[in-house]
Amino acid sequence: MMNEINLPFGETIKRSFSFVLNHFEGFVKISLLWGLIITAFDAIEGFPSLCPTGAENCAADNKFSLYILSMFLGGISVAVSYIKYVIERKEYTNFFNLQFGKRELRYIWALLKLIFACIMLSLIIGLVFGGVATIFGLGTLKQTSMLMGMIGFFFVGMFFSRYFLVFPAIAQDNFEITFKKSFRITKGNINSIFWGMVVMSLPITILNIIFASLYYAIGSESWIINCLFSFILVMTSLLNDALKASFFAHAYQYFLYFEQKAAQEVQA
């Protein structure tokens, strides 16, 4: 039986951040065209991206479809391309690159399956514990179920983080890494993987708060200013996708190296 592989948390975080910072031009080349496309849809729909900043002139009438769809697809495309960029060190010769094909569709399908399983399990947890709490008079079924469901979603998300190897494997056309195999290889690494993803997102969370506060302070209704801040927020969101993709790629390489090494030792 293969020994547990322990992902070095600090080293993986350091390498993941360092790669993005030292190869920032690569991120720009991968994401710039998507950033412009998403910003264009955002402008057409009245800048829904600016609603969380408290903008009074934002589109708050549910016209979010094209913006949200393009943001979702753009994030997937950037994630897949960036994983390949980290692992293969692929060089981009121009500043306008947009890739979307079978890999991205497989990535979306795997992501949707994982999200669906996570939601369903969280609902079951919420209903079970909500029912128990109601029996003991600790609240109404609806209130306790919602609360326990949200708490359950957090812990289920942590548990499901062990399936993450599937995503960089899809970017690399590695069909050997299934959900089952990912779960086996990453045994004992829930905290390293889950909190690694959280840490990778912290800088972007802080940047978004800063930009949102700045936009709110300016209080401008200028279309040009709105476009500028929309583009900034879109690009920071795509940068967040790239940072997590960098973490996925570095962790994937680490796990696969030691998994293959252990397999070779067994065969020897």
Stockholm file with secondary structure:
# STOCKHOLM 1.0

chainA/1-268         MMNEINLPFGETIKRSFSFVLNHFEGFVKISLLWGLIITAFDAIEGFPSLCPTGAENCAADNKFSLYILSMFLGGISVAVSYIKYVIERKEYTNFFNLQFGKRELRYIWALLKLIFACIMLSLIIGLVFGGVATIFGLGTLKQTSMLMGMIGFFFVGMFFSRYFLVFPAIAQDNFEITFKKSFRITKGNINSIFWGMVVMSLPITILNIIFASLYYAIGSESWIINCLFSFILVMTSLLNDALKASFFAHAYQYFLYFEQKAAQEVQA
#=GR chainA/1-268 SS CCCCCCCCHHHHHHHHHHHHHHTHHHHHHHHHHHHHHHHHHHHHTTCGGGGGGTCTTSCCSSCCHHHHHHHHHHHHHHHHHHHHHHHHCCCCCSSCCCCCSHHHHHHHHHHHHHHHHHHHHHHHHHHHHHHHHHHTTSSCHHHHHHHHHHHHHHHHHHHHGGGTTHHHHHHTTCTTCCHHHHHHHTTTCHHHHHHHHHHHHHHHHHHHHHHHHHHHHHCCCCHHHHHHHHHHHHHHHHHHHHHHHHHHHHHHHHHHHHHHHHHHHHHC
#=GC SS_cons         CCCCCCCCHHHHHHHHHHHHHHTHHHHHHHHHHHHHHHHHHHHHTTCGGGGGGTCTTSCCSSCCHHHHHHHHHHHHHHHHHHHHHHHHCCCCCSSCCCCCSHHHHHHHHHHHHHHHHHHHHHHHHHHHHHHHHHHTTSSCHHHHHHHHHHHHHHHHHHHHGGGTTHHHHHHTTCTTCCHHHHHHHTTTCHHHHHHHHHHHHHHHHHHHHHHHHHHHHHCCCCHHHHHHHHHHHHHHHHHHHHHHHHHHHHHHHHHHHHHHHHHHHHHC
//
